[in-house]
Amino acid sequence: MSGLTSGPSRLTSGARGFPRLRGALARARFYVREFSGEAAYDRYVAHTRSHDPDAEVLSRRDFERARTDAREADPRKGFRCC
């Protein structure tokens, strides 16, 4: 039993890992949201509200439709060949 610890020291060493795990999960969530494009709507809303608080904000569905239409209309993006 030379390598085993018991008592409060074992609990505190495990508790120190939770903030690191939480930080790692937060970073992973950030990258997944950026890669998938989910964060684009949040940036759009923040930008619209900061420039004109009274402006009407598109719903997420309308925003995604407008974003997809813009990508499809631009041949330089390579989204569609014709």
ABEGO torsion letter per residue (X at the ends): XAABBBEAAAAAAAAAAAAAAAAAAAAAAAAAAAAAGAAAAAAAAAAAAAABAABBBBBAAAAAAAAAAAAAABAAAGABAX
